[in-house]
Amino acid sequence: MATIEWNGETLTLEISTYKAPKNKGIQLYDEEHMPYARATLNPDFLLPENHVAIKNYSENEGVLEALIKAGVIEETGEYVQAGFENAPICRLLITA
């Protein structure tokens, strides 16, 4: 099971699929397997296969860099509008 270091925590990742549209999502859990944060958001359109939109603002600031450092994702240079922010679209490098 993949882990990342973020906010001074060692977090376990769970890759899942949103209900609609059926984009991939990343949920982070703490060492006691309690939900810690959702690293992704689900835009209102279908992303390419094995791509995710990373929420890297507000309480999630820094999660993008932690996921890249851990080899979980890579940036594509594309973004999706998320309210007043832009969420980077990234390619998943690991599978569920």
C-alpha positions in Angstrom: 0.0 0.0 0.0 1.4 3.4 -1.0 2.2 6.0 1.6 3.2 9.7 1.5 4.8 12.1 4.0 2.7 15.3 4.4 2.1 17.8 7.2 4.4 15.8 9.4 2.3 12.7 9.0 2.8 9.3 7.3 -0.4 8.8 5.3 -1.7 5.8 3.5 -3.4 6.2 0.1 -6.6 4.6 -1.2 -7.4 5.0 -4.9 -11.2 4.9 -5.6 -13.6 6.0 -8.3 -16.2 8.7 -7.9 -19.8 7.8 -8.7 -20.4 10.5 -11.4 -18.5 11.2 -13.4 -16.4 8.1 -12.8 -13.0 9.8 -12.2 -10.4 8.4 -10.0 -9.9 9.8 -6.5 -7.3 9.7 -3.8 -8.2 9.4 -0.1 -5.5 9.8 2.6 -5.7 8.0 5.9 -3.6 8.5 9.0 -1.7 5.8 10.9 -4.8 4.6 12.7 -6.6 4.4 9.3 -8.8 7.3 10.1 -9.7 9.6 7.1 -7.2 12.5 7.0 -7.9 14.3 3.7 -9.2 13.8 0.2 -6.4 14.8 -2.1 -8.6 15.0 -5.2 -11.7 16.7 -6.4 -14.2 15.5 -9.0 -14.7 17.9 -11.9 -18.1 17.8 -13.8 -16.5 16.0 -16.8 -14.7 12.8 -17.4 -10.9 13.0 -17.1 -8.7 10.8 -19.3 -8.2 7.3 -17.9 -5.8 7.2 -14.9 -5.8 11.0 -14.4 -6.9 12.9 -11.3 -7.6 16.5 -10.4 -5.5 17.4 -7.3 -6.9 19.8 -4.7 -3.7 21.7 -3.7 -5.2 24.7 -2.0 -6.7 25.7 1.4 -6.2 22.8 3.8 -4.7 20.7 1.1 -1.8 23.0 0.3 1.4 21.0 -0.3 -0.4 17.7 -1.1 0.6 17.9 -4.8 4.3 18.1 -4.0 4.0 15.2 -1.5 2.2 13.0 -4.0 4.8 13.8 -6.7 7.7 13.1 -4.3 6.2 9.7 -3.4 5.9 8.7 -7.1 2.1 8.6 -6.9 1.4 11.2 -9.6 3.1 13.3 -12.3 1.9 16.7 -13.5 0.5 17.0 -17.1 0.6 20.8 -17.3 -3.2 20.9 -17.6 -5.7 22.4 -15.0 -9.3 22.4 -14.2 -11.2 25.4 -12.7 -12.2 24.7 -9.1 -14.1 27.7 -7.8 -11.6 30.5 -7.6 -8.6 28.1 -7.9 -7.1 25.9 -10.5 -6.6 22.2 -9.8 -3.8 20.5 -11.6 -4.7 17.4 -13.6 -2.1 14.7 -13.0 -1.4 11.2 -14.3 -1.7 8.4 -11.7 1.5 6.4 -11.6 0.1 3.7 -9.3 -3.0 1.5 -9.5 -5.7 0.8 -6.9 
